[in-house]
Amino acid sequence: METYHAVTDHDKVAQLAAIIDAGDWPGPPLVHDGDQLLTGTHRYAAARSIDMIDADIPLVDIREVFAEADMDWESVWHEHGEPTANEPYYVDAILELPPAIRRKYGIDME
């Protein structure tokens, strides 16, 4: 899976890996759009560092997140442009989600 942001804190990855390896998942599921990971870059790197496969990592599709807010992802991104790793498209579209939904899924793109 491609990540939206680069891993910047390797100590954080190591700490998260220890938590995950102990059987706990720190935080909400990771949000993705296809093979593009939008949240949880450090948690993803931590999980992969202990050989977890994507099927075992808690993931939620951005379409499901928007559906929970009674919104349609495709309609929203059409207003802002094609969903790509180009930050303004994702940020502008995701910022239309209610703050409570963004908090629930750990989406901090401001």
C-alpha positions in Angstrom: 0.0 0.0 0.0 1.3 3.5 -0.8 1.3 6.0 2.1 0.1 9.5 1.9 2.8 10.8 4.2 6.3 9.6 4.8 7.4 8.0 8.1 9.2 10.7 10.0 9.6 9.3 13.5 11.3 5.9 13.6 11.2 5.8 17.4 7.4 6.1 17.2 7.3 3.2 14.8 9.3 1.1 17.2 7.0 2.0 20.1 3.9 1.3 18.0 5.3 -2.0 16.8 5.8 -3.2 20.4 2.1 -2.3 21.2 0.8 -4.0 18.1 3.0 -7.1 18.7 1.5 -7.3 22.2 -1.9 -7.7 20.6 -3.2 -4.2 20.9 -4.1 -1.9 18.0 -3.3 1.7 18.8 -6.0 4.1 17.6 -8.7 3.9 14.9 -8.6 1.8 11.8 -6.4 3.2 9.0 -8.3 5.0 6.2 -7.4 4.2 2.6 -8.5 5.0 -0.9 -7.7 2.0 -3.0 -4.0 1.3 -2.5 -3.4 4.9 -1.1 -3.2 5.0 2.7 -4.6 8.3 4.0 -4.1 7.9 7.8 -1.9 6.0 10.1 1.4 6.0 8.3 3.4 5.2 11.4 1.0 2.5 12.6 1.1 1.0 9.1 4.9 1.0 9.1 4.9 -0.5 12.6 2.6 -3.3 11.6 4.6 -4.1 8.5 7.8 -4.1 10.6 6.5 -7.0 12.5 5.4 -8.8 9.3 1.7 -8.1 9.5 0.0 -8.3 6.2 -2.6 -5.8 5.0 -5.4 -8.3 5.6 -4.6 -8.3 9.3 -4.4 -4.5 9.6 -7.6 -2.7 10.6 -8.5 -0.8 7.4 -11.5 1.2 6.4 -12.2 2.5 2.9 -12.7 6.2 2.5 -16.1 5.5 0.8 -17.3 3.8 4.1 -16.2 6.8 6.1 -18.1 9.2 3.8 -21.1 6.8 3.8 -21.2 7.0 7.6 -21.6 10.8 7.3 -24.4 10.2 4.7 -22.1 11.6 2.0 -20.9 10.1 -1.3 -17.1 10.1 -1.7 -17.2 10.0 -5.5 -19.6 13.0 -5.6 -17.4 15.0 -3.2 -14.1 14.3 -4.9 -15.7 15.1 -8.3 -16.2 18.6 -6.9 -12.5 18.9 -6.0 -10.7 16.8 -8.6 -9.6 13.2 -9.2 -8.6 11.4 -6.0 -4.8 11.2 -6.3 -1.9 11.7 -3.9 -2.1 15.4 -4.8 -2.8 16.8 -1.4 -5.3 19.6 -2.2 -7.8 17.2 -3.8 -7.8 14.9 -0.8 -7.6 17.7 1.8 -10.4 19.7 0.3 -12.7 16.7 -0.1 -12.0 15.2 3.3 -12.5 18.5 5.1 -16.1 18.3 4.1 -16.6 15.5 6.5 -18.1 16.5 9.9 -15.4 17.0 12.5 -16.8 14.2 14.7 -16.3 11.7 11.8 -12.7 13.0 11.2 -11.9 12.6 14.9 -13.4 9.1 15.0 -11.1 7.9 12.2 -8.1 10.0 13.2 -8.2 12.0 10.0 -6.1 15.1 10.6 -5.5 16.8 7.3 -5.7 20.4 8.2 
